[in-house]
Amino acid sequence: MVTAAAPQIPEGTQRKIEELESTLELTNSLLGAISSTDPVRTLVARVGVLCHGTAVIYDFEGNVIASTGDAPTQLIWNEVSATARQELTLEIGRWHVLTRRVSLQEGIHVLAIASRGEERLKAIGELLLDTSERLLGAAYGIQHGASLRDRRDNEQLLASLHDGILPSREHRFWSRLSQFRIPGYVDLRALEFAPVSGDSADEGFAAALLNRARADDLPLLIHLRRVDHDAPATVAGLVQDTPTSAQWIDAVAVGTLVGVSEPFSALARVPAAVHEAETALGIARSRAAVLATPEHVGAVRIDRIDLSTWLLSHADQRALHDHIAQVLAPIDDGVLLDTLITFLAAEQHIGVTAAALFVHPNTVRYRLSKVEELIGAPIAAPSTIANLVLALYPQILGRGEELRSGAGLG
């Protein structure tokens, strides 16, 4: 019996079959990254293995989102940022590099692959970039959808806690908090965030806070809200009270007004804690209004404020302003009032006050004696000092910062 010979496959066809098999193998290898818990970093790691070198993703500002390998990522970015070209082929030392700008859900990113062997990039470089670009788009799309769902559930949970819950239902809500990586029955702090500018917070402001917390791996609940129709919107937050969260709050407070409640562990106390955070935010706003650098007010923690601040923040504000106006009414001279504020901010030191105002110490003494005549009380008396400090407290804080910074006053 004669066996028929297998048909001969043309060389060109055989080459295409091999290319398709290689493409399929590479694609399957990268597809597995999408199902991982961190698809972007897993994808980058697999791309680095396939190109026998380095893979890196940059955001539009040059920050490294994910990377693997030893290639000089900063030198690669320097080359990318120096041109607007969509793709680059370059050499950096012993590294052969391919880069491509890709449009993802969160904006323009740059994907770069590098290998010490030029042949490897010639063989699969374009295919790697093409496949990686498509899979990165899918990964970012999936993450964006999950992020939207997470944000919605996050806001709904915090809104429910703000409305108040019965102590008997705390167990159920602690269980829901655990879904956001906040352990059960721990100390929490309520937060209030607002722009330093005094404008209303918006979705972009809230998203930036949430993204910053995620970048720092900090579990955080947030909710964009408006206390009443006339007040600017703020972002409310809830966070576990830990040294890590304290550092994060202080970092965010550079350029953002932040009010913080005292620690609490009973979820039924959330509404009271929210009121504390609102009060603390009000204190931050009043300080920002008088400081030369309002972006450096710092986080105001209601459990760490001094007695003067506590008294001023807990009084009826309309009645307080009326009474302060009565206390200061006799001092209707701007120069005298400015001298008094500087004197109190300088810890009642005549020499420091004179230097700050660029006047002779005797001029300061004369002006203070005029203040005493107007208010009918000695300025050194404890009761007089207490009244004046309470009436001028925000201004004294602001002037104190100027004196400490050495800015001086004209």
Secondary structure, DSSP 8 states (H G I E B T S, - for coil): ----------HHHHHHHHHHHHHHHHHHHHHGGGGSSSHHHHHHHHHHHHTTEEEEEE-TTS-EEEEESSS-HHHHHHHHHT---SEEEEEETTEEEEEEEEEETTEEEEEEEEES-HHHHHHHHHHHHHHHHHHHHHHHHHHHHHHHHHHHHHHHHHHHHHH---GGGHHHHHHHHHTTT--TT--EEEEEEEETTS----HHHHHHHHHHHHHTT---EEEEE-SSTTS--EEEEEEE-SHHHHHHHHHHTSSEEEEE---B--GGGHHHHHHHHHHHHHHHHHHHTT-SSGGG---EEGGG--HHHHHHHHS-HHHHHHHHHHHHTT---HHHHHHHHHHHHTTT-HHHHHHHHTS-HHHHHHHHHHHHHHHTS-TTSHHHHHHHHHHTHHHHHHHHHHHHHT----
